[in-house]
């Protein structure tokens, strides 16, 4: 399917996924149901304005102003909303070449993003360039497998963040792709890449068992899947414990609904990604039973146009 037609089709997708054995209609009928709306982007790549009207397959689509308006409207309609990003905020238009990432962070701050992780292109102005733009961001950078202790980014990221939305306690952590071969050593300095599966399991266990989070989200920039031996979101899901949802990036994958995988304990892990360039705003609505034992998920991606 051509990407433009996929974007248009995915804009109106509405899938239903249930975890546990509780019927979805019964869950919605209960007034005690807890609802969380998750909005997410990935690989926006400095796409500040809509694609130009030049006959291209994405002409007239996207744009930060439209995304901001849609986010604002959803926040008016829903009580508990999380807005997350899975990396590669930088690189792709002259806005990045001229402003070096300042505009991207300022706009995300205006939209009130709750958290992001780092993608490989976020180092394109060097680790010093990334560090210079941090004052323009009022949201946390989550990175559980990049060790920045011997760089200017030391202390500027955190492995995870916990968000409380009503009665819900949501744990979010970030995982990045291996930078060697993607980013020159001169741009990342002494950044140390750590095993993403080991670090993901370590922090997911903390969030689920020690912090008692009701839902654990991984912001991943690993990529959805590969034909070669490389860690991906699908690999992470099957080799993980305690992760409920992986919001991915890097491979620019347009998904109408989350992919369902089984983890090491044969429990369900959902994987979702929202294409690239801000063409879609990914949306998942999570409905929890009062005792949090069972939950259901609906997917309603929305096209930015």
Buried (B, 14 or more C-beta within 10 A) or exposed (E): EEBBEBBBBBBEBEBEBBBEEBEBEEBEEEEEBBBBBBBBBBBBBBBBEBBEEEEEEBEEBBBBEBBBEBBEEBBEEBEBBBBBBBBBBBBBBEBBEEBBBBBBBBBBEEBBBBBBBBBBBBBBBBBEBBBBBBEBBEBBBBBBBBBBEEBBBEEBBBBBBEBEBEEBBBBBBBBBBBBEEBBEEEBBBEBEBBEBBEBBBBBBBBBBEEBEBBBBBBBBBBBBBEEEEEBBBBBBBBBBBBBBBBBBBBBBBBBBBBBEBEBEEEBBBBBBBBBBBBBBBBBBBBBBBEEEEBBBBBBBBBBBB
